Amino acid sequence: MKTYSGKMSTVAERWQVASSALERQVQEVRKVKESTFRAFRPEIWELDYIFRRVDEDESGALSRDEIRQLFKELGVIPKNPQQKFELDERLSTVTELDFEQFLALVGELRTYREEQKDVALSSAIEKWSKEEDRIAAKGISRALDETGRGPKDRFGQLVVTKVLVAEDLEGSGMFTWKAARRGIVKIEEQLRKDKTRRLAERARDLGFSEEDFFKITKTFDSVDNDGSGALSFAELRAVIDSVADKSCSDEDLKIMICTVDLNGTGSIEIEEFMEMYRWFMDQTGPFDGITETVSTWQNLSRGKVMIILKCCGMHVDDAEHEETSVLRNKAIRKLGLNQQKDPSSYSNLSTVKDLYTMALEKAIRK
């Protein structure tokens, strides 16, 4: 155990040295002032990477459009209409930014966001505070969850814990309200960065190059008009028409959404969109086996049953805990059919697609 611990310490030390060298290299190449460098040092190499990627003409300076794209990726564009208007006013005076000017503007936006934090979050922080102007780490997590800002999975919860531990300089487990807000900003930024990293890994798994991944995310962002992080049917219709065969019917598109939409929300997030994009490139996907004849209900696989339920407009978040037979009976009831009669006995139900189409019609009639 001692040898293992020693090796791990050596690895950590080497990584620290390498990171420090990368940070200083960025400072030297970009000619960043020491005060600015100190403020952004932990993330400066990552910001430099994003800057270089958005700087498509490699001019060393970003145009107004490139600045908007970069800020959208960093998640520093406010959602509040008034705050967004004020940012547009601020950017209207900018023609281009070099790297240090970009860092200064990022710092300015972060400060502005912190000062303009949502009233609901402030109320939640006050609600979960154990004493005046002081809140525990657990209280911050509860405030995040209560205002819909908290992570949805265990991995995200670990990120929250990690950031709060790093921000707890006194080691007391307590934060002033100002420190809590600052920690929340960093939590949200770290969650976005980790999501981008996981998406890049998923893109590689799907066989996309790094260039493909950036093109796909850029296409997604350009069509996500409301900035919700998920595409509605109308938004998806627009992007499919722009990158794929326009002969894809609305019905086929809805079936695709139901196939890839994991929780049945009816909208498509970026990871799900990448999978659809892959289908169009490979001419595969949800239509494999869609013309198969369905002679008995038992022939319907769990996957096809789930698609039927989602086509009916049902959310399926908890369905993974249910038996396939239970879900199958649920699907039959949603379709308004008799589970004692085989699907082959219905004149209008001969294939899997017929079942999907019937489910979509049921959802429309609701």
Secondary structure as UniProt FT lines:
FT   HELIX           2..30
FT   HELIX           34..40
FT   HELIX           41..43
FT   HELIX           44..54
FT   TURN            56..57
FT   STRAND          61..63
FT   HELIX           64..74
FT   HELIX           81..92
FT   STRAND          96..98
FT   HELIX           99..115
FT   HELIX           119..127
FT   TURN            132..133
FT   STRAND          134..136
FT   HELIX           137..146
FT   TURN            147..148
FT   HELIX           154..167
FT   TURN            169..170
FT   STRAND          174..176
FT   HELIX           177..205
FT   TURN            206..207
FT   HELIX           210..223
FT   TURN            225..226
FT   STRAND          230..231
FT   HELIX           233..243
FT   TURN            246..247
FT   HELIX           250..260
FT   STRAND          268..269
FT   HELIX           270..282
FT   TURN            286..291
FT   HELIX           297..299
FT   HELIX           302..311
FT   TURN            312..313
FT   TURN            317..318
FT   HELIX           319..321
FT   HELIX           324..335
FT   TURN            339..340
FT   HELIX           343..345
FT   TURN            347..348
FT   HELIX           352..365
//
